[in-house]
Amino acid sequence: MTYLLLTGGRVVNSTGSTNADVLVHAGRIEAIGNLTDLPIVDVERVDCTGRLLLPGGVDVHTHLDSPMMGTTTSDDFASGTRAAACGGTTTLVDFAMQGAGQTLLQSLETHRQKAKGKAVIDYSFHMCVTDLYEGATDEFPEIVSSGVTSFKVFMAYRGTLMLHDGALFDVLRTSSAAGGQVCVHAENGDVIDRLAADLVAAGRTGPGSHEISRPPSTEVEAVRRAIQIARMADSPLYFVHLSTEGAVEAVAEARANDWAIAGETCTHYLTLDRSLYDAPGFDAAKVVLTPPLRTEEHRDALWRGLRAGTLGVVSSDHCPFCLEEKRRLGEHDFRAIPNGGPGVEHRFIVMYAEGVRKGRISLEKFVDLTATAPARQFGLSPAKGAIVQGADADIVVLDPEGSTTISAETQNQRMDYTPYEGWKLPGLIENVYARGELVSESGKYVGAEGRGRFLERSAL
Ligand SMILES: [Zn+2]
């Protein structure tokens, strides 16, 4: 079939919703409107009556096939992008880690090879800078002009990932000059390392100690420091995975001053809370991720931050390690448990159910947070993030009357658990189209292998 016509659905964009048919041709959206009488032949018609047509999700925070804390994340680009597609996400921006002894350009090439021919949805990368060796910043212009227009730095994990403030300053000013932006993991790593050492010395080596070693103030302090350093560098800054009320306040203050500070939070901070660290045995390790889950007060503040526009993006921070792997590495010392959890498959439906259906955000705001705003923030608009004429035909068909039950048994993520085990949610993702191709039907991948393309993003 040359044409695809989705009829009778409700098209939802961040700017508004309308009942309309959507005509797709050659991977793009050709027309939107009342098109049922259109005199075209060779068309496949799909009845979407009663369904929502939503822009395919854009998840700008994933770690696929990524070396971390002595192991590698459990999803590679094949399994991770399949899971994303089945969950309604059709674009990823994944973190390219800097390899030991590799230059940034070499590291980027290593990560490109991991994705090439394996990813089933379109993707791009952020370049992680974990060792600012002599000459590293000289490579920034070439990295940006190759379409990788964002960098990532860590203010925690001294000795492995962390940059000191001077290096952070250098990355910010060089990136800015090259037309890139910097994503910051904001936690005060040195304080955390000492708190963690105290806990271990006191014999508190279990996974529940992870949370105690990273109190909210360790995030808030780092956020405030990074904002000031970005000011000194005259650079924009994007905070990944904010988790606390104090961080939201700090970003709001900066934005009120018209400083170019943006913030993201993640599905799990909005929907789970710290009580999971009280789980018996080793189960708390399932949510050993950074920053840790917080109390309900912080969770409510994050939702308020989204509604107010202080936080503009919801990502998954999909950083999966099987529970058995977490146990193997960290059963006797929580500090050695690889930090991260799964989420790329369920971000879309959990945000729809917990956000829209619980009345916390509008449908249009949901689209903005999960697709439109991340695409705009990272130079993927107008091809991604909206159902508009000329855009890529990345479309999720969601039945609001259906329901979804999440389980490790049935998920596509290569994981032995999900923190949402047994959750029964309103809404069912039926068809997912990526560049006009049907890639998933009711949670089953039906697309071709390795069909994803690398997206060259535009500079700021
Ligand atoms: Zn992450």
Boltz pocket constraint, residues with backbone or C-beta under 6 A from the ligand:
constraints:
  - pocket:
      binder: B
      contacts: [[A, 61], [A, 63], [A, 290], [A, 317], [A, 318], [A, 319]]
      max_distance: 6.0
